[in-house]
Amino acid sequence: MLAKLGLKRTAVKNLLRFGAVSVNGNPTRQFDLALASGDQIVVGDLKSAAASNQLQAARIRIVHEDEALLVVDKPSGLLTVATDDNKTDTLFARLRAFLIERDGSRAAHPHVVHRLDRETSGLVLFAKSAEVKQVLQASWPEVKKTYWAVVEGRPMPAKGNVHSFLVESKSLRVYSSPHPTEGGREAMTHYRTRQIGDGCTLVEIDLETGRKHQIRVHLADLGCPVTGDVRYGAKLDLCGRLALHAGSLAFPHPVGGAEIRLESPLPPPLRRLFKT
């Protein structure tokens, strides 16, 4: 088999190590896997496999990729883009490094379409060109964005809307006002209760607007701050992180218009708070 592939034993071990070998469409790292007649074996590129392995080690999962788009699952605790305090270790930087490692000088440059807070996990959409970025950002209000949050207590009513005007202070805290105010930006959040836990509730959120800290502030307005969100009044930290996750995106593809719907499951630290 090695002779037919023209590979040395060390090269084969590396291919297996980085998941570059698949059997019937399933990656395998097992060197002594028993094969049957008719099994389809695909040996990929070692460089690409190694780059993908590094991205997985950083807990970043590619959810969708094509010639125009790249959508990844961001872990909690990682900035989307650089700030004054952190200019290097970001989702953008890690993704850019991955593309260069995988594709070399022909790597597409990721363009940030939107951002998630550092402690929020979930789906982040990148464009592979400035033109596609412009199309996506121009239609961003029409993109259906669904989030999941574990909140303290139970929202009352169990389903409803929160409407207010949000103002950011010099200390970067966002405040909510029921009336138009100087510098205020109108915000609308739709929520519904999904599961009841022990002192907490799993809430599904659809955004009509996308203001900074909108979900966190509006849930606090309901008297049910996101668990782990000390900034906006949370007293409980049930899973060692801000319990907010960007769970789905739905939008027409910027090239061709086909409907794209992408989902990211609720992370285990949040999911385990509920029995089912």
C-alpha positions as YAML, in Angstrom:
chain: A
units: angstrom
residues:
- id: 1
  name: MET
  ca: [0.00, 0.00, 0.00]
- id: 2
  name: LEU
  ca: [2.79, 2.44, 0.92]
- id: 3
  name: ALA
  ca: [4.57, 1.68, -2.34]
- id: 4
  name: LYS
  ca: [1.42, 2.37, -4.36]
- id: 5
  name: LEU
  ca: [1.01, 5.74, -2.64]
- id: 6
  name: GLY
  ca: [4.68, 6.60, -3.04]
- id: 7
  name: LEU
  ca: [4.83, 7.57, 0.65]
- id: 8
  name: LYS
  ca: [7.25, 6.72, 3.41]
- id: 9
  name: ARG
  ca: [6.05, 5.30, 6.71]
- id: 10
  name: THR
  ca: [6.74, 8.60, 8.54]
- id: 11
  name: ALA
  ca: [4.64, 10.53, 6.03]
- id: 12
  name: VAL
  ca: [1.75, 8.10, 6.46]
- id: 13
  name: LYS
  ca: [1.92, 8.46, 10.24]
- id: 14
  name: ASN
  ca: [1.70, 12.24, 9.89]
- id: 15
  name: LEU
  ca: [-1.24, 11.96, 7.51]
- id: 16
  name: LEU
  ca: [-3.06, 9.83, 10.05]
- id: 17
  name: ARG
  ca: [-2.04, 12.08, 12.93]
- id: 18
  name: PHE
  ca: [-3.59, 15.16, 11.34]
- id: 19
  name: GLY
  ca: [-6.72, 13.41, 10.09]
- id: 20
  name: ALA
  ca: [-5.81, 13.63, 6.40]
- id: 21
  name: VAL
  ca: [-6.94, 10.06, 5.70]
- id: 22
  name: SER
  ca: [-10.63, 9.20, 5.43]
- id: 23
  name: VAL
  ca: [-12.40, 5.89, 4.92]
- id: 24
  name: ASN
  ca: [-15.86, 6.05, 3.36]
- id: 25
  name: GLY
  ca: [-15.97, 9.77, 4.11]
- id: 26
  name: ASN
  ca: [-14.97, 9.47, 7.78]
- id: 27
  name: PRO
  ca: [-11.55, 10.75, 8.92]
- id: 28
  name: THR
  ca: [-9.48, 8.16, 10.74]
- id: 29
  name: ARG
  ca: [-6.29, 8.25, 12.80]
- id: 30
  name: GLN
  ca: [-6.17, 4.47, 13.29]
- id: 31
  name: PHE
  ca: [-3.14, 2.88, 11.61]
- id: 32
  name: ASP
  ca: [-4.47, -0.70, 11.85]
- id: 33
  name: LEU
  ca: [-8.08, -0.06, 10.81]
- id: 34
  name: ALA
  ca: [-9.55, -3.17, 9.18]
- id: 35
  name: LEU
  ca: [-10.69, -2.51, 5.62]
- id: 36
  name: ALA
  ca: [-13.33, -4.32, 3.58]
- id: 37
  name: SER
  ca: [-13.67, -4.81, -0.14]
- id: 38
  name: GLY
  ca: [-15.24, -1.70, -1.67]
- id: 39
  name: ASP
  ca: [-14.11, 0.73, 1.05]
- id: 40
  name: GLN
  ca: [-13.25, 4.14, -0.38]
- id: 41
  name: ILE
  ca: [-10.00, 5.61, 0.95]
- id: 42
  name: VAL
  ca: [-9.11, 9.25, 0.38]
- id: 43
  name: VAL
  ca: [-5.67, 10.63, 1.26]
- id: 44
  name: GLY
  ca: [-5.68, 14.42, 1.57]
- id: 45
  name: ASP
  ca: [-3.00, 17.07, 1.65]
- id: 46
  name: LEU
  ca: [-0.76, 17.00, 4.74]
- id: 47
  name: LYS
  ca: [-0.28, 20.76, 4.83]
- id: 48
  name: SER
  ca: [-4.01, 21.45, 4.78]
- id: 49
  name: ALA
  ca: [-4.68, 18.76, 7.36]
- id: 50
  name: ALA
  ca: [-2.01, 20.14, 9.71]
- id: 51
  name: ALA
  ca: [-3.46, 23.66, 9.41]
- id: 52
  name: SER
  ca: [-6.97, 22.37, 10.14]
- id: 53
  name: ASN
  ca: [-5.64, 20.47, 13.14]
- id: 54
  name: GLN
  ca: [-4.15, 23.70, 14.53]
- id: 55
  name: LEU
  ca: [-7.47, 25.49, 14.09]
- id: 56
  name: GLN
  ca: [-9.27, 22.68, 15.92]
- id: 57
  name: ALA
  ca: [-6.69, 22.86, 18.72]
- id: 58
  name: ALA
  ca: [-7.68, 26.52, 19.11]
- id: 59
  name: ARG
  ca: [-11.31, 25.28, 19.49]
- id: 60
  name: ILE
  ca: [-12.40, 27.02, 16.28]
- id: 61
  name: ARG
  ca: [-14.67, 24.96, 14.04]
- id: 62
  name: ILE
  ca: [-15.37, 25.80, 10.41]
- id: 63
  name: VAL
  ca: [-19.13, 25.49, 9.92]
- id: 64
  name: HIS
  ca: [-19.33, 26.58, 6.28]
- id: 65
  name: GLU
  ca: [-16.86, 27.57, 3.59]
- id: 66
  name: ASP
  ca: [-17.22, 28.35, -0.10]
- id: 67
  name: GLU
  ca: [-15.59, 30.74, -2.57]
- id: 68
  name: ALA
  ca: [-17.32, 33.78, -1.03]
- id: 69
  name: LEU
  ca: [-17.94, 32.96, 2.64]
- id: 70
  name: LEU
  ca: [-16.33, 31.49, 5.71]
- id: 71
  name: VAL
  ca: [-18.39, 30.86, 8.85]
- id: 72
  name: VAL
  ca: [-16.78, 29.62, 12.05]
- id: 73
  name: ASP
  ca: [-17.85, 28.67, 15.55]
- id: 74
  name: LYS
  ca: [-16.08, 31.02, 17.98]
- id: 75
  name: PRO
  ca: [-15.27, 29.79, 21.49]
- id: 76
  name: SER
  ca: [-16.08, 31.89, 24.54]
- id: 77
  name: GLY
  ca: [-13.16, 34.01, 25.75]
- id: 78
  name: LEU
  ca: [-11.74, 34.95, 22.36]
- id: 79
  name: LEU
  ca: [-12.01, 38.42, 20.82]
- id: 80
  name: THR
  ca: [-13.39, 38.62, 17.30]
- id: 81
  name: VAL
  ca: [-11.03, 41.41, 16.25]
- id: 82
  name: ALA
  ca: [-8.20, 43.41, 17.80]
- id: 83
  name: THR
  ca: [-8.72, 46.01, 20.52]
- id: 84
  name: ASP
  ca: [-6.36, 48.51, 22.13]
- id: 85
  name: ASP
  ca: [-5.65, 45.92, 24.85]
- id: 86
  name: ASN
  ca: [-5.20, 42.93, 22.55]
- id: 87
  name: LYS
  ca: [-3.99, 43.38, 19.00]
- id: 88
  name: THR
  ca: [-2.74, 39.87, 18.25]
- id: 89
  name: ASP
  ca: [-4.70, 36.93, 19.72]
- id: 90
  name: THR
  ca: [-8.10, 37.22, 18.06]
- id: 91
  name: LEU
  ca: [-10.44, 35.07, 16.03]
- id: 92
  name: PHE
  ca: [-9.52, 37.09, 12.95]
- id: 93
  name: ALA
  ca: [-5.78, 36.59, 13.53]
- id: 94
  name: ARG
  ca: [-6.12, 32.85, 14.11]
- id: 95
  name: LEU
  ca: [-8.31, 32.43, 11.07]
- id: 96
  name: ARG
  ca: [-5.95, 34.47, 8.89]
- id: 97
  name: ALA
  ca: [-2.98, 32.38, 10.06]
- id: 98
  name: PHE
  ca: [-4.91, 29.19, 9.29]
- id: 99
  name: LEU
  ca: [-5.73, 30.31, 5.75]
- id: 100
  name: ILE
  ca: [-2.11, 31.25, 5.05]
- id: 101
  name: GLU
  ca: [-0.88, 27.94, 6.44]
- id: 102
  name: ARG
  ca: [-3.44, 26.02, 4.39]
- id: 103
  name: ASP
  ca: [-3.45, 27.97, 1.13]
- id: 104
  name: GLY
  ca: [-0.11, 29.79, 1.09]
- id: 105
  name: SER
  ca: [0.24, 33.07, -0.76]
- id: 106
  name: ARG
  ca: [-3.09, 32.54, -2.52]
- id: 107
  name: ALA
  ca: [-4.97, 32.60, 0.80]
- id: 108
  name: ALA
  ca: [-8.18, 34.60, 0.81]
- id: 109
  name: HIS
  ca: [-8.17, 37.55, 3.19]
- id: 110
  name: PRO
  ca: [-11.03, 37.19, 5.71]
- id: 111
  name: HIS
  ca: [-13.22, 40.29, 5.97]
- id: 112
  name: VAL
  ca: [-15.14, 40.79, 9.22]
- id: 113
  name: VAL
  ca: [-18.88, 41.13, 8.61]
- id: 114
  name: HIS
  ca: [-20.00, 41.30, 12.27]
- id: 115
  name: ARG
  ca: [-18.63, 40.67, 15.76]
- id: 116
  name: LEU
  ca: [-19.44, 38.79, 18.93]
- id: 117
  name: ASP
  ca: [-18.45, 39.90, 22.42]
- id: 118
  name: ARG
  ca: [-15.33, 38.21, 23.77]
- id: 119
  name: GLU
  ca: [-17.29, 35.99, 26.18]
- id: 120
  name: THR
  ca: [-20.07, 35.13, 23.71]
- id: 121
  name: SER
  ca: [-19.62, 31.93, 21.71]
- id: 122
  name: GLY
  ca: [-21.13, 30.89, 18.41]
- id: 123
  name: LEU
  ca: [-21.35, 31.68, 14.72]
- id: 124
  name: VAL
  ca: [-19.24, 34.43, 13.16]
- id: 125
  name: LEU
  ca: [-19.49, 35.24, 9.46]
- id: 126
  name: PHE
  ca: [-16.51, 36.34, 7.36]
- id: 127
  name: ALA
  ca: [-16.45, 37.37, 3.70]
- id: 128
  name: LYS
  ca: [-13.61, 36.45, 1.38]
- id: 129
  name: SER
  ca: [-13.67, 39.75, -0.49]
- id: 130
  name: ALA
  ca: [-14.46, 43.39, 0.20]
- id: 131
  name: GLU
  ca: [-17.28, 43.25, -2.34]
- id: 132
  name: VAL
  ca: [-19.02, 40.34, -0.62]
- id: 133
  name: LYS
  ca: [-18.54, 42.05, 2.75]
- id: 134
  name: GLN
  ca: [-20.33, 45.15, 1.46]
- id: 135
  name: VAL
  ca: [-23.25, 43.09, 0.17]
- id: 136
  name: LEU
  ca: [-23.62, 41.24, 3.47]
- id: 137
  name: GLN
  ca: [-23.35, 44.32, 5.65]
- id: 138
  name: ALA
  ca: [-25.85, 46.22, 3.49]
- id: 139
  name: SER
  ca: [-28.40, 43.43, 4.04]
- id: 140
  name: TRP
  ca: [-27.39, 42.65, 7.63]
- id: 141
  name: PRO
  ca: [-30.68, 43.89, 9.19]
- id: 142
  name: GLU
  ca: [-32.49, 41.23, 7.13]
- id: 143
  name: VAL
  ca: [-30.22, 38.40, 8.31]
- id: 144
  name: LYS
  ca: [-32.09, 36.18, 10.80]
- id: 145
  name: LYS
  ca: [-29.92, 35.88, 13.90]
- id: 146
  name: THR
  ca: [-30.90, 33.55, 16.75]
- id: 147
  name: TYR
  ca: [-29.14, 33.40, 20.10]
- id: 148
  name: TRP
  ca: [-29.42, 31.21, 23.17]
- id: 149
  name: ALA
  ca: [-28.98, 32.56, 26.70]
- id: 150
  name: VAL
  ca: [-29.17, 31.02, 30.16]
- id: 151
  name: VAL
  ca: [-30.66, 33.67, 32.42]
- id: 152
  name: GLU
  ca: [-31.30, 34.02, 36.13]
- id: 153
  name: GLY
  ca: [-34.88, 33.34, 37.21]
- id: 154
  name: ARG
  ca: [-37.79, 33.22, 34.75]
- id: 155
  name: PRO
  ca: [-38.70, 35.96, 32.27]
- id: 156
  name: MET
  ca: [-42.24, 37.24, 32.70]
- id: 157
  name: PRO
  ca: [-44.07, 36.94, 30.45]
- id: 158
  name: ALA
  ca: [-42.49, 33.77, 29.09]
- id: 159
  name: LYS
  ca: [-42.52, 35.22, 25.58]
- id: 160
  name: GLY
  ca: [-42.34, 38.81, 24.47]
- id: 161
  name: ASN
  ca: [-40.40, 41.78, 23.16]
- id: 162
  name: VAL
  ca: [-38.09, 44.33, 24.75]
- id: 163
  name: HIS
  ca: [-37.90, 47.76, 23.15]
- id: 164
  name: SER
  ca: [-35.67, 50.58, 24.36]
- id: 165
  name: PHE
  ca: [-32.97, 53.09, 23.40]
- id: 166
  name: LEU
  ca: [-29.40, 52.10, 24.21]
- id: 167
  name: VAL
  ca: [-26.63, 54.53, 25.12]
- id: 168
  name: GLU
  ca: [-22.99, 53.63, 25.69]
- id: 169
  name: SER
  ca: [-21.16, 55.48, 28.45]
- id: 170
  name: LYS
  ca: [-17.52, 56.52, 28.51]
- id: 171
  name: SER
  ca: [-16.85, 53.49, 30.70]
- id: 172
  name: LEU
  ca: [-18.17, 51.29, 27.81]
- id: 173
  name: ARG
  ca: [-21.24, 50.20, 29.78]
- id: 174
  name: VAL
  ca: [-24.50, 50.28, 27.84]
- id: 175
  name: TYR
  ca: [-27.60, 51.80, 29.46]
- id: 176
  name: SER
  ca: [-31.22, 51.33, 28.46]
- id: 177
  name: SER
  ca: [-33.90, 54.02, 28.33]
- id: 178
  name: PRO
  ca: [-37.60, 53.54, 27.49]
- id: 179
  name: HIS
  ca: [-37.61, 56.92, 25.74]
- id: 180
  name: PRO
  ca: [-35.54, 58.44, 22.94]
- id: 181
  name: THR
  ca: [-32.46, 60.04, 24.43]
- id: 182
  name: GLU
  ca: [-29.41, 61.89, 23.17]
- id: 183
  name: GLY
  ca: [-27.03, 59.42, 21.60]
- id: 184
  name: GLY
  ca: [-29.52, 56.60, 22.09]
- id: 185
  name: ARG
  ca: [-29.99, 53.91, 19.46]
- id: 186
  name: GLU
  ca: [-33.34, 52.16, 19.13]
- id: 187
  name: ALA
  ca: [-33.18, 48.44, 19.89]
- id: 188
  name: MET
  ca: [-35.74, 45.63, 19.68]
- id: 189
  name: THR
  ca: [-35.27, 42.11, 21.05]
- id: 190
  name: HIS
  ca: [-37.73, 39.19, 20.73]
- id: 191
  name: TYR
  ca: [-37.41, 36.39, 23.29]
- id: 192
  name: ARG
  ca: [-39.14, 33.15, 24.23]
- id: 193
  name: THR
  ca: [-38.63, 30.67, 27.05]
- id: 194
  name: ARG
  ca: [-37.40, 27.26, 25.94]
- id: 195
  name: GLN
  ca: [-36.50, 25.32, 29.10]
- id: 196
  name: ILE
  ca: [-36.73, 25.83, 32.85]
- id: 197
  name: GLY
  ca: [-33.80, 24.78, 35.02]
- id: 198
  name: ASP
  ca: [-32.84, 25.04, 38.69]
- id: 199
  name: GLY
  ca: [-32.99, 28.79, 39.26]
- id: 200
  name: CYS
  ca: [-32.33, 29.52, 35.61]
- id: 201
  name: THR
  ca: [-34.05, 29.54, 32.23]
- id: 202
  name: LEU
  ca: [-32.92, 28.81, 28.70]
- id: 203
  name: VAL
  ca: [-34.14, 31.64, 26.48]
- id: 204
  name: GLU
  ca: [-34.14, 31.89, 22.68]
- id: 205
  name: ILE
  ca: [-33.56, 35.37, 21.28]
- id: 206
  name: ASP
  ca: [-34.18, 36.83, 17.83]
- id: 207
  name: LEU
  ca: [-32.69, 40.25, 17.12]
- id: 208
  name: GLU
  ca: [-34.53, 42.87, 15.13]
- id: 209
  name: THR
  ca: [-31.61, 45.25, 15.66]
- id: 210
  name: GLY
  ca: [-28.00, 44.49, 16.49]
- id: 211
  name: ARG
  ca: [-26.71, 47.00, 19.01]
- id: 212
  name: LYS
  ca: [-23.70, 46.55, 21.27]
- id: 213
  name: HIS
  ca: [-24.61, 44.46, 24.35]
- id: 214
  name: GLN
  ca: [-28.27, 44.58, 23.27]
- id: 215
  name: ILE
  ca: [-29.20, 41.07, 24.43]
- id: 216
  name: ARG
  ca: [-27.39, 41.41, 27.73]
- id: 217
  name: VAL
  ca: [-28.98, 44.77, 28.54]
- id: 218
  name: HIS
  ca: [-32.50, 43.79, 27.47]
- id: 219
  name: LEU
  ca: [-32.48, 40.56, 29.46]
- id: 220
  name: ALA
  ca: [-31.29, 42.55, 32.47]
- id: 221
  name: ASP
  ca: [-34.22, 44.93, 31.81]
- id: 222
  name: LEU
  ca: [-36.50, 41.90, 32.28]
- id: 223
  name: GLY
  ca: [-34.89, 41.25, 35.66]
- id: 224
  name: CYS
  ca: [-33.23, 38.13, 34.26]
- id: 225
  name: PRO
  ca: [-29.57, 38.91, 33.48]
- id: 226
  name: VAL
  ca: [-27.49, 36.37, 31.59]
- id: 227
  name: THR
  ca: [-25.74, 34.13, 34.11]
- id: 228
  name: GLY
  ca: [-22.09, 35.06, 34.50]
- id: 229
  name: ASP
  ca: [-22.77, 38.63, 33.30]
- id: 230
  name: VAL
  ca: [-21.55, 40.61, 36.31]
- id: 231
  name: ARG
  ca: [-21.42, 43.84, 34.27]
- id: 232
  name: TYR
  ca: [-25.21, 43.80, 33.94]
- id: 233
  name: GLY
  ca: [-26.18, 42.58, 37.37]
- id: 234
  name: ALA
  ca: [-25.86, 38.79, 37.33]
- id: 235
  name: LYS
  ca: [-25.40, 37.18, 40.73]
- id: 236
  name: LEU
  ca: [-25.01, 33.62, 39.43]
- id: 237
  name: ASP
  ca: [-22.18, 32.09, 37.42]
- id: 238
  name: LEU
  ca: [-23.44, 28.61, 36.62]
- id: 239
  name: CYS
  ca: [-21.00, 27.54, 33.92]
- id: 240
  name: GLY
  ca: [-17.82, 29.60, 34.40]
- id: 241
  name: ARG
  ca: [-18.56, 31.93, 31.48]
- id: 242
  name: LEU
  ca: [-21.11, 34.34, 30.05]
- id: 243
  name: ALA
  ca: [-23.99, 32.02, 29.14]
- id: 244
  name: LEU
  ca: [-24.73, 33.53, 25.72]
- id: 245
  name: HIS
  ca: [-24.36, 31.69, 22.41]
- id: 246
  name: ALA
  ca: [-24.97, 32.75, 18.79]
- id: 247
  name: GLY
  ca: [-26.85, 29.67, 17.63]
- id: 248
  name: SER
  ca: [-27.97, 30.27, 14.05]
- id: 249
  name: LEU
  ca: [-27.70, 32.49, 10.99]
- id: 250
  name: ALA
  ca: [-30.03, 32.49, 7.99]
- id: 251
  name: PHE
  ca: [-29.54, 34.68, 4.92]
- id: 252
  name: PRO
  ca: [-29.51, 34.62, 1.12]
- id: 253
  name: HIS
  ca: [-26.08, 33.83, -0.27]
- id: 254
  name: PRO
  ca: [-24.49, 37.06, -1.55]
- id: 255
  name: VAL
  ca: [-23.56, 35.29, -4.79]
- id: 256
  name: GLY
  ca: [-26.56, 33.63, -6.37]
- id: 257
  name: GLY
  ca: [-29.10, 34.22, -3.61]
- id: 258
  name: ALA
  ca: [-29.53, 30.61, -2.42]
- id: 259
  name: GLU
  ca: [-30.84, 30.42, 1.14]
- id: 260
  name: ILE
  ca: [-28.10, 29.65, 3.67]
- id: 261
  name: ARG
  ca: [-29.01, 28.43, 7.15]
- id: 262
  name: LEU
  ca: [-26.26, 27.56, 9.59]
- id: 263
  name: GLU
  ca: [-26.50, 26.31, 13.16]
- id: 264
  name: SER
  ca: [-24.21, 25.81, 16.13]
- id: 265
  name: PRO
  ca: [-25.41, 23.56, 18.97]
- id: 266
  name: LEU
  ca: [-25.67, 24.84, 22.51]
- id: 267
  name: PRO
  ca: [-22.22, 24.35, 24.14]
- id: 268
  name: PRO
  ca: [-21.99, 21.59, 26.79]
- id: 269
  name: PRO
  ca: [-21.43, 23.99, 29.76]
- id: 270
  name: LEU
  ca: [-24.81, 25.59, 28.98]
- id: 271
  name: ARG
  ca: [-26.61, 22.44, 27.86]
- id: 272
  name: ARG
  ca: [-25.80, 20.47, 30.98]
- id: 273
  name: LEU
  ca: [-27.77, 22.96, 33.11]
- id: 274
  name: PHE
  ca: [-30.98, 21.40, 31.74]
- id: 275
  name: LYS
  ca: [-32.15, 17.80, 32.02]
- id: 276
  name: THR
  ca: [-33.19, 17.41, 28.36]
...
